[in-house]
Amino acid sequence: MTSEPPSSLDKARRRRRDCHRGRFSRRARTPPTRLQEEIRTGPLHAYTPMTVVDPGELRAMSAEVRRSGIALCRGFIDTRATGVAVPLRDPNNTVVAALSVIVPNDDQARMHVPALQAAARGISRTMAGHDHEAHRGIAR
């Protein structure tokens, strides 16, 4: 029995599964100084020609994501896909997670941002309500 090498689609599914496991959310919550240290000390792997591997470009991109509240990652992991993400915030407006979707890498990708932002606001409000109730000792 011979084993065939994984196809690019298999690799994309595995990477998407890795994102689902929380890597993207953890990265979104990483403090800027820690993220910068990781970028400085570790090699950055390019999954596609569109993957950002230049530390300076990645720092600038991260700053723009923090400023705008939107991450649009076109073709970074698979040239056919765009990752779109927005932050989930706690009552203190601190980013605690990210809500993301993977969509086709086309001109329509940005159109998902308003729906993600609306969902993120709702999730953030719900998390804040649960946090408030937990502090008051209210059980559901």
C-alpha positions in Angstrom: 0.0 0.0 0.0 1.5 3.3 -1.0 0.7 6.6 0.6 0.1 9.6 -1.7 1.3 13.0 -0.7 -1.5 15.3 0.6 -3.2 17.4 -2.1 -3.3 21.2 -1.8 -7.0 20.9 -0.9 -6.1 18.5 2.0 -3.5 21.0 3.2 -6.0 23.8 3.0 -8.5 21.8 5.0 -5.9 21.0 7.6 -4.9 24.7 7.9 -8.5 25.8 8.1 -9.0 23.2 10.9 -6.0 24.7 12.6 -7.6 28.1 12.4 -10.8 26.6 13.8 -8.9 25.3 16.8 -8.3 28.9 17.8 -5.0 29.9 16.3 -6.5 33.0 14.7 -8.3 34.0 17.8 -5.2 33.6 20.0 -3.2 35.6 17.5 -5.8 38.4 17.5 -5.6 38.5 21.3 -1.8 38.4 21.5 -0.4 41.6 23.0 1.4 43.7 20.4 4.8 43.5 22.2 4.6 39.7 22.5 3.5 39.3 18.8 6.4 41.6 17.8 8.8 39.4 19.7 7.5 36.2 18.0 7.9 37.9 14.7 11.5 39.0 15.5 12.7 35.6 16.8 10.9 33.0 14.7 11.0 32.2 11.0 7.8 33.1 9.2 6.4 30.4 6.9 4.9 31.4 3.5 2.0 29.2 2.7 1.4 31.0 -0.6 3.1 33.9 -2.5 0.5 36.2 -0.8 1.5 35.2 2.8 3.0 38.1 4.6 6.4 37.1 5.9 8.3 40.4 6.1 8.3 41.4 9.8 8.0 45.1 9.1 5.0 44.6 6.7 3.4 42.2 9.3 3.8 44.8 12.1 2.3 47.5 9.9 -0.6 45.2 9.0 -1.2 44.2 12.6 -1.3 47.9 13.6 -3.9 48.6 10.8 -6.0 45.6 12.0 -5.9 47.0 15.6 -6.8 50.5 14.2 -9.6 49.4 11.9 -11.0 46.4 13.8 -11.0 44.4 10.6 -8.7 41.7 9.4 -8.9 40.8 5.7 -6.3 38.1 4.8 -6.5 37.5 1.1 -4.8 34.3 0.0 -2.5 34.1 3.0 -3.1 30.3 3.5 -4.8 29.3 0.3 -4.8 31.5 -2.8 -8.5 30.7 -3.3 -9.6 31.9 0.1 -9.8 35.1 2.1 -10.0 35.1 5.9 -12.2 37.9 7.3 -12.3 38.6 11.0 -13.5 41.1 13.5 -12.9 41.3 17.3 -15.1 40.2 20.1 -14.8 42.6 23.1 -15.4 42.4 26.8 -17.3 45.2 28.7 -14.0 47.1 29.0 -13.6 47.2 25.2 -10.7 44.7 25.4 -10.4 42.3 22.6 -10.9 38.8 24.0 -11.5 36.7 20.8 -12.1 37.0 17.1 -15.0 36.0 14.9 -13.9 34.9 11.5 -15.1 33.4 8.3 -13.3 31.9 5.3 -14.8 33.0 2.0 -13.7 32.9 -1.7 -10.9 35.2 -2.5 -12.8 37.6 -4.8 -14.1 41.1 -4.9 -17.0 40.1 -2.7 -14.9 39.1 0.4 -15.2 42.5 2.1 -19.0 42.4 1.9 -19.0 39.9 4.8 -17.6 42.5 7.2 -21.0 44.2 8.2 -22.6 40.9 9.1 -19.5 39.8 11.1 -19.5 43.1 12.9 -23.2 42.8 13.8 -22.7 39.2 15.0 -19.6 40.3 17.0 -21.6 43.1 18.7 -24.3 40.6 19.7 -21.9 38.0 20.9 -19.9 40.7 22.9 -23.2 41.9 24.5 -24.2 38.4 25.4 -20.7 37.7 26.9 -21.0 40.9 28.9 -24.4 39.9 30.2 -23.1 36.5 31.3 -20.1 38.1 32.9 -22.3 40.6 34.8 -24.6 37.9 36.0 -21.7 35.7 37.1 -20.3 38.5 39.2 -23.7 39.1 40.8 -24.1 35.3 41.5 -27.1 34.9 39.2 -27.4 31.5 37.6 -29.4 30.8 34.5 
